[in-house]
């Protein structure tokens, strides 16, 4: 097959500050490998950007942040699409593939609070904003006295609501704050044992058209094998438990040598169930499947 030479590569992205920062990051690492590669960003408004409903209990909203971008990719309007992997539905549209997995950013959750207070220092009954059931249930497991209130919008919108007094603190992903250069806002980092992160949090999904040899060759240059394996394990765990913001579950994987270590949690009823498992990096999905079995066994006891 003759590879088509491209004068310009177009990256499709949401128009939020975080999404643009992520797309700029991908542009930067691609151009570091091939300095003469011309790359343009195309901002696309998605249904999810227009719809600011809370996503608690609604399993249909994940695709709202990606479907318009995926359509542009399928139609040839863009060559690459950059998403947050944790926002991606389990099924990829026919004709599209995940072309590479750049190195993962910090996957921890963080607390941002008025007065720069940590979780223990928040007053009794303080209001904490999040629209993730995983974060809500994890937070209440640590501080049952807190009032958790729903909050939507991009990072800057949420920070503005916090400063205006809508709540006393909010929980965000460390990765997002770091990517937009706002790490200084963090009041506390939660270790993954305290609040188990969302599956694939901090990982970027770089989509392209299946069979686009030029783009696939370029993406291979920035692929991180450890991140790919971590993503496979965490996404499999998520798939088993139908994971997402509407499901109170989380997991976090690490690679140590030729082993992958995975911790996970799932809330059923009013109880939280934790589990750990490890196995060969040759079978990341099996590590996740076995961990899911361990947790389900605890639920059935």
Secondary structure, 3 states (H helix, E strand, C coil): CCCCCCCCEEEEECCCHHHHHHHHHHHHHHHHHCCCCCEEEEECCCHHHHCCCCCCCCCCCHHHHCHHHHHHHHHCCCCEEEEEHHHCCCCCCCCEEEEECCCCCCCCEEEEECCCCCHHHCCCCCEEECCCHHHHHHHHHHCCCCEEECCCCCHHHHHHHHHCCCCCEEEEEHHHHHHCCCHHHCCEECCCCCCCCCCCCCCEEEEEECCCHHHHHHHHCCCCHHHHHHHHHHHHHHHHCCCECCECEEEEEEEECCEEEEEEEEEECCEEEEEEEEEEHHHHHHHHHHHHHHHHHHHHC
